[in-house]
């Protein structure tokens, strides 16, 4: 699967261009790639046009404001809500209230927690580390 | 007079919960707010585990299109691992995928009858559905979660007896579907209550990213089976589509799809008979692990289902993303329903064939 790197500053303009070219937004996938030393998330935008597919890849640290492509693609509403709700990425103008119904539920359950080693799943609790939802 | 009426999360017409807040002007729906998430189980978080175990977990997303979820997932992993699945396994996967579509369509056709107040119609349709459910049980040993797919192939073969049983069931189903379709497509009361109601234009269907029978009923002739996965190109698959975009057209597409599925199952069964026995599963070494990412689209009974898998060479997967057809279709209710009467709401909701367990994961 080949992905095309893009910057978040160019994302909205690129989304409009793709819509003009007839591309359909299929899905948005957010993945937390953070390590103990670095916070990094990737957001993939999957587009399809008949049998062709394209994947845009945007990297973000998940803390700064993140652009919404809702004005170009109306079906991004649920997908961007999920991005905010599941990974905690602050998407502009999106509330992030889609799937988690209860107030005391785990916040951003797909966000990798600092202090948790992915390979071993051993919890190395640091001072002020968040509690892992295991 | 303006009022707000809640519909759901629990309602007789909804097999699964979701909530619609209806903004009414008298009996007419002016607008609505949707709320999902009542079936959320955090499955995408649980999928970050051993890739072999995920095949069985992912089947639990949905009780109706369980096979399609495993199909999408194993296709993605097979793409990452660059596996060439045996041809007989591909034929069996096609047969199972179409049998699942048949039982799903018969289920929603029954619920549609029930929503319209045709209880006999509901019972007839579900009685017919039992034929395909029994066939699925005979093939796989299970009625709901079949555990047929595995990375590299399928776990059970179809022997001569099962192929014969499948031919017999398909012949009987085709005859019975012919009978129920006469009522569904020609009954005056049904036509009055469904034609021209809850319309979705082609432009809106495209703009809202709808998929499956919902999009095809609005004139979007898009079906993932046309992209050439499994053995669909050999079966000369042709997408079924209509242009009216109303309740009637959405069910008409499903009825016509049933006949197309019967034809394809029959042809796939003939391929099994003519080509004789063969391998159904590739041997995968215990230390062979996926490393990379893949994106796969599969046509589920309700439309395009999307699976994305990212693996990093460790036993545990890094990310599995699932976007189900109802997730793409449910938002279209906000365009379909304004202008319709409150009494039209249950039927309109049924015609998008909502699956909330899929949507919420």
Interface residues (C-beta under 8 A of the other chain):
Chain A: X1 X24 X25 X26 X27 X29 X31 X44 X46 X48 X50 X51 X53 X55 X73 X74 X75 X77 X78 X79 X86 X98 X99 X100 X101 X106 X109 X110 X118 X119
Chain B: X36 X37 X38 X40 X42 X44 X45 X79 X206 X207 X208 X209 X222 X226 X227 X228 X292 X293 X294 X295 X297 X304 X306 X308 X310 X314 X316 X318 X319 X321 X323 X327 X328 X331 X360 X361
